[in-house]
Amino acid sequence: MAVQLDDAADKAAPRTGKGDAPPGRRGGRGAGSSGTPTAPARRTASAPARRAASAPARRTPYLLLLPALLATAVFLGWPMVRNLLLSFQNLNMKELIQHLTDWRGTGNYQEILGSEQFWRVTSRTVVFTAVNVVLIMVFGVLIGLLLARLGTTVRLVLSAALVLAWAMPVIAATTVFQWLFDSRYGVVNWVLDRLGWHSMAHYDWVGSQLSTFFVITVLIVWQSLPFVALNLYAATTTIPKELYEAARMDGAGTWKVFTSVTFPFLKPFFLATTFLEIIWVFKAFPQIFAINQGGPDRLTETLPIYAFTEGVGNLHFGMGAAISLLTIVVLLAMTAYYLRLTFKQEQQEENGL
């Protein structure tokens, strides 16, 4: 386009020079009689070539992302589409055996949203997630700061123990906790009995709502601590030691050092880790289901357990699909609210600076 504009300008310009030559072509700073293009013309002519050469470079990141995007579309996108279609159907065992498609429209969603059970389970899931995430972040940060203060040998031993706890499969860890809290042969009841709480000798930990949630919370917190602690310790190694030395010279204590140096420097880590833990705890399924299958009397059901019970347990597959999609909506709403608070806080800090 720039070359065409230059050619048009040359044609429209008056020929006042010698031999109908355009002005500026006779010696001076212009080009010689050989007609060599000037420097600006050379730069203009080479611009399309530079754009053509940079086009493959701009496409390279998208080509590298293409395999991951295709895998996500196949293994996540297509099941989501199928689940969405099922949520609008009345699909029970009869329809499944006879290969019938009974479209119900939004009937499943209307029935779920009008049910008190759904809202009780939703509020229970939100409270359960909040309690677990707070405990995970508090104890994980404390252990991570402890790792930064320990000697090399003790730090390696503690890190190895954290990695082993993190590497244990979920079902295997849940089975171990079932043995620990067993009412007849559990180690926890035996220890409490030895310490003087004889009423706990045969206590049924999964016999009530609060005690069952206590066991599940201990299990989930224990499984999540290594991720937070090890990542926090790795992040603390990036903080310049001069900042700690300056804070100590100013007379800052341990808490003041954490609030004035560690936390501001690692704030992106805290935000990202909290966000990941919210997602991980909210969708926790095997721990809750393996401990007591949402019992007793469905009092420890969270949204993932509720969707499985209604869909697979009661053979209402369309209803289960609708509950699972509503679970995703609730999770997205929680994360959106959390991200909104995060962005708002960052803007306030930037304006304050």
C-alpha positions in Angstrom: 0.0 0.0 0.0 2.8 2.4 0.8 4.6 1.7 -2.5 1.4 2.3 -4.5 0.9 5.6 -2.7 4.5 6.6 -3.6 3.9 5.7 -7.3 0.7 7.7 -7.4 2.4 10.7 -5.9 5.2 10.5 -8.5 2.7 10.4 -11.3 0.7 13.4 -10.0 3.8 15.6 -9.3 4.6 18.3 -11.9 7.7 17.6 -14.1 9.6 20.9 -13.7 13.1 19.5 -13.7 15.5 19.3 -16.6 14.4 16.7 -19.2 11.1 16.3 -17.4 12.9 15.0 -14.4 11.2 15.5 -11.1 12.7 18.1 -8.7 15.4 16.8 -6.4 16.7 14.2 -8.8 19.5 16.4 -10.1 22.4 15.8 -7.7 22.4 17.2 -4.2 21.1 14.9 -1.5 18.8 13.0 -3.8 19.7 9.9 -5.8 22.1 10.0 -8.8 21.3 9.8 -12.4 21.2 6.0 -12.3 17.8 6.2 -10.7 18.8 4.5 -7.4 15.8 4.8 -4.9 16.3 7.0 -1.9 16.7 5.6 1.6 13.1 6.2 2.6 11.9 4.4 -0.5 14.1 1.4 0.3 12.7 1.2 3.9 9.2 1.5 2.6 9.8 -1.3 0.0 11.2 -3.6 2.6 8.2 -3.3 5.1 6.1 -5.9 3.3 9.0 -8.3 3.4 9.5 -7.8 7.1 5.8 -8.3 7.7 5.8 -11.5 5.6 8.9 -12.8 7.5 7.3 -12.0 10.9 4.0 -13.7 10.1 5.3 -17.3 10.8 6.8 -16.1 14.0 3.4 -14.8 15.1 1.7 -18.0 14.2 4.2 -20.2 16.1 2.7 -19.8 19.6 -0.7 -20.7 18.3 0.6 -23.8 16.6 2.3 -24.9 19.8 -0.9 -24.5 21.7 -2.9 -26.4 19.1 -2.3 -30.0 20.5 -3.3 -28.9 24.0 -6.4 -27.1 22.7 -7.4 -30.2 20.6 -6.9 -32.5 23.6 -9.0 -30.2 25.8 -11.8 -30.0 23.2 -11.9 -33.8 22.8 -11.5 -34.9 26.5 -13.3 -32.0 28.2 -15.4 -30.1 25.7 -17.2 -33.1 24.1 -18.2 -34.7 27.5 -19.4 -31.3 28.6 -21.6 -31.0 25.5 -23.0 -34.5 26.1 -23.6 -33.7 29.7 -25.4 -30.6 28.7 -27.7 -32.5 26.4 -28.4 -35.1 29.1 -29.4 -32.4 31.5 -32.4 -31.6 29.3 -33.6 -35.2 29.1 -35.6 -37.5 31.3 -33.1 -40.3 31.2 -33.8 -43.2 33.6 -33.2 -46.9 33.4 -36.2 -47.4 31.1 -35.0 -44.9 28.6 -31.5 -46.2 28.8 -32.5 -49.8 28.1 -34.9 -49.0 25.3 -32.6 -46.3 23.8 -35.4 -43.7 24.1 -34.8 -39.9 24.1 -37.3 -38.1 26.3 -36.6 -34.4 26.1 -37.8 -32.6 29.2 -36.5 -29.1 28.5 -35.6 -27.2 31.6 -37.7 -29.4 33.8 -34.7 -30.9 35.5 -33.3 -27.5 36.4 -36.7 -26.3 37.7 -37.1 -29.3 39.9 -33.5 -29.0 41.3 -33.6 -25.2 41.9 -37.0 -25.6 43.6 -35.7 -28.3 45.9 -34.6 -27.4 49.5 -32.2 -30.3 49.4 -30.1 -28.6 46.7 -29.8 -25.4 48.5 -28.9 -27.1 51.8 -26.2 -29.1 50.0 -24.9 -26.0 48.2 -24.6 -24.0 51.5 -23.0 -27.0 53.1 -20.5 -27.3 50.3 -19.5 -23.6 50.5 -19.0 -23.7 54.2 -17.0 -27.0 54.0 -14.8 -25.5 51.2 -14.2 -22.2 53.2 -13.2 -24.1 56.4 -10.8 -26.4 54.6 -9.2 -23.7 52.5 -8.5 -21.5 55.6 -7.0 -24.5 57.5 -4.9 -25.5 54.5 -3.5 -22.1 53.9 -2.8 -21.3 57.6 -1.0 -24.6 58.4 0.6 -24.8 55.0 2.1 -21.3 55.4 3.3 -22.1 58.9 5.0 -25.3 57.7 6.5 -23.5 54.7 8.0 -20.8 56.9 9.3 -23.5 59.3 11.1 -25.2 56.4 12.8 -21.9 55.6 14.2 -21.7 59.1 15.3 -25.3 59.6 18.7 -26.7 59.0 19.5 -28.6 55.9 19.2 -32.1 57.3 16.0 -31.5 59.2 14.5 -29.7 56.2 15.3 -32.6 53.9 13.6 -35.1 56.3 10.5 -32.9 56.6 10.4 -32.3 52.9 10.6 -36.0 52.2 7.8 -36.7 54.6 5.6 -34.0 52.9 6.4 -35.4 49.5 5.4 -39.0 50.6 2.1 -37.7 52.0 1.5 -35.8 48.8 2.3 -38.8 46.6 0.0 -41.2 48.4 -3.0 -42.1 46.3 -6.3 -40.6 47.4 -8.1 -43.9 48.0 -5.1 -45.4 49.8 -4.9 -42.4 52.1 -8.7 -42.5 52.7 -8.4 -46.2 53.6 -5.7 -45.5 56.1 -7.8 -42.8 57.8 -10.7 -45.2 57.9 -8.5 -47.6 59.9 -7.2 -44.8 62.1 -10.7 -43.7 63.1 -12.3 -47.1 63.2 -14.7 -47.4 66.2 -13.4 -50.8 67.4 -9.8 -51.1 66.3 -8.8 -47.5 65.4 -5.6 -46.1 66.7 -7.2 -42.7 67.5 -9.8 -44.2 69.9 -7.1 -46.3 71.5 -4.8 -43.3 72.1 -7.7 -41.2 73.5 -8.7 -44.1 75.8 -5.1 -44.3 77.1 -5.0 -40.6 77.7 -8.1 -40.8 80.0 -11.0 -40.2 77.6 -12.5 -43.6 78.2 -15.8 -42.6 76.6 -13.9 -42.5 73.3 -12.8 -46.1 73.4 -15.5 -47.2 70.9 -16.6 -43.9 69.5 -18.2 -44.0 66.1 -16.5 -41.2 64.1 -18.8 -41.6 61.1 -22.0 -41.8 63.2 -22.8 -38.1 63.2 -22.5 -35.1 60.8 -19.9 -33.1 62.7 -17.6 -36.0 63.5 -17.7 -37.3 59.9 -16.9 -33.9 58.6 -14.1 -33.7 61.2 -12.5 -36.9 59.8 -12.9 -35.7 56.2 -11.4 -32.3 57.0 -8.4 -33.8 58.7 -7.9 -36.0 55.7 -8.2 -33.3 53.1 -6.0 -30.8 55.0 -3.4 -33.5 55.5 -3.3 -34.2 51.8 -3.2 -30.5 50.8 -0.6 -29.2 53.2 2.5 -30.5 51.2 1.5 -28.5 48.1 1.2 -25.2 50.0 4.2 -25.8 52.3 6.7 -26.8 49.6 5.6 -24.1 47.2 5.8 -21.5 49.9 9.3 -22.6 50.9 10.4 -22.5 47.3 8.9 -19.0 46.9 10.7 -17.7 50.1 14.0 -18.6 48.5 13.4 -15.8 45.9 13.1 -13.1 48.5 16.4 -11.1 48.9 17.9 -11.6 52.3 18.7 -7.9 52.5 15.0 -7.2 53.0 14.9 -9.4 56.1 18.2 -7.9 57.4 16.8 -4.4 57.0 13.6 -5.3 58.7 15.5 -6.9 61.6 17.7 -3.8 61.9 14.5 -1.7 62.2 13.5 -3.8 65.2 10.7 -5.7 63.4 9.6 -9.0 65.1 8.6 -12.2 63.5 5.0 -11.2 62.7 6.1 -7.8 61.5 8.7 -9.3 59.2 6.0 -11.6 57.7 3.5 -8.8 57.2 5.9 -6.3 55.8 8.3 -8.5 53.8 7.2 -12.0 53.2 3.5 -11.5 52.5 3.8 -8.4 50.2 6.6 -10.1 48.2 4.7 -13.4 47.9 1.2 -12.0 47.5 0.8 -13.5 44.0 1.7 -16.9 45.4 -1.0 -16.6 48.1 -3.6 -15.5 45.6 -2.9 -18.3 43.1 -2.6 -21.0 45.7 -5.8 -20.0 47.5 -7.6 -20.0 44.1 -6.3 -23.6 43.3 -7.2 -24.9 46.8 -10.8 -23.5 46.5 -11.2 -25.5 43.3 -9.6 -28.6 44.7 -11.6 -28.7 47.9 -14.9 -27.8 46.3 -14.8 -30.7 43.9 -13.5 -33.2 46.4 -15.3 -36.5 45.8 -13.3 -39.7 46.7 -12.5 -38.7 50.2 -16.1 -37.9 51.2 -17.6 -40.8 49.3 -15.1 -43.4 50.6 -15.4 -42.3 54.2 -19.2 -42.7 54.5 -20.8 -42.1 51.1 -22.2 -38.8 52.2 -23.8 -40.3 55.3 -25.1 -40.5 57.9 -28.6 -39.9 56.4 -27.0 -37.8 53.5 -25.9 -35.1 56.0 -22.3 -34.9 54.7 -23.2 -34.7 51.0 -21.5 -32.0 49.0 -22.5 -31.0 45.5 -20.3 -33.6 43.7 -21.7 -36.4 46.0 -25.2 -35.1 45.5 -24.8 -35.2 41.8 -23.5 -38.8 41.9 -26.1 -40.0 44.3 -29.0 -38.6 42.2 -27.5 -39.5 38.8 -26.0 -43.0 39.4 -27.3 -44.0 42.8 -31.0 -43.2 42.0 -30.6 -43.8 38.3 -31.8 -40.3 37.4 -29.1 -39.6 34.9 -30.6 -36.5 33.5 -31.1 -35.1 37.0 -27.5 -35.9 37.9 -26.2 -34.2 34.7 -28.2 -31.1 35.6 -26.8 -31.0 39.2 -23.2 -31.4 37.9 -23.7 -28.4 35.6 -25.1 -26.4 38.4 -22.1 -27.4 40.5 -19.8 -26.0 37.8 -21.9 -22.7 37.8 -21.6 -22.4 41.6 -17.9 -23.0 41.4 -17.5 -20.4 38.7 -19.5 -17.9 40.7 -17.3 -18.5 43.7 -14.1 -18.1 41.7 -15.4 -15.0 39.9 -16.3 -13.4 43.3 -12.8 -14.3 44.6 -11.1 -12.9 41.5 -13.2 -9.7 41.7 -12.0 -9.1 45.2 -8.4 -9.8 44.2 -8.5 -7.4 41.3 -10.2 -4.8 43.4 -7.5 -5.1 46.1 -4.7 -4.8 43.5 -6.3 -1.7 42.1 -6.6 -0.1 45.5 -2.9 -0.8 46.2 -1.9 0.6 42.8 -3.9 3.7 43.5 -2.4 4.0 46.9 1.1 3.8 45.5 
